[in-house]
Amino acid sequence: MIRVQLLDEQRMELENFRRQASSEVSEKALMVLMNAEGKSVPQIATLLKRHPHTVRYWIKRYIAYGIKGFNRKFSPGRPNKKRKKLMEYIETILSEPPTMHGYQENVWTVPLITHAAKRDLNIEVSKDTVLRALKDMGYTYKRPAKKVPGTAPSPEEKRTAICHIVDEDCEIYPLDESHFSAEPYLVQGWFKKR
């Protein structure tokens, strides 16, 4: 038979929690309070019209984890070492473009990060794991945009440079001026949220 022994502070915490929580979560706190007052699991189940297994489950969760145990999202499982290792790795590689790591792309994508993690860390991670890690780290994906790099020369500097290379009698008509810069014009895709 389960019997919860509550200190005065715990009882007050549960009663405050009941007033602030939704009815579903409030009911879980009520189960614990009723048990602490001496009611058995079958009696609580009858009064609240719940199955005894449900009542027993939530009382045990409270005993093990306190009020945090009422939250279904709370997982007391073992820490995910693989994701922690992946997050540390992502932090280092996102500071540089993929070209610095032997790839031909200018933008980090989820499949590229997955491949890099397998190659460099020798760990298999899914695309979902990478996405969750990026989200947890506060990154958001912005599509690559074409733009002139900040270090690109001005039109006057380009004309001067061309005049030094070519005779003055020659005229040049570029079809696409973006090709005058040797630097990539794609902005890296993953950015920290502001």
Buried (B, 14 or more C-beta within 10 A) or exposed (E): EEEBEBEEEBBEBBEEBBEEBEEEBBBBBBBBBBBBEEBBBEBBBEEBEBEBEBBBBBBEBBBEEEBEBBEEEEEEEEEBEBBEBBBEBBEEBBEEBBEEBEBEBBBBBBEBBBEBBEEEBEBEBEEEBBBBBBEEBEBEBEEBEEEEEEEBBEEEEBEEEBEEEEEEEEEEEEEEEEEBBEEBBBBBBBEEEE
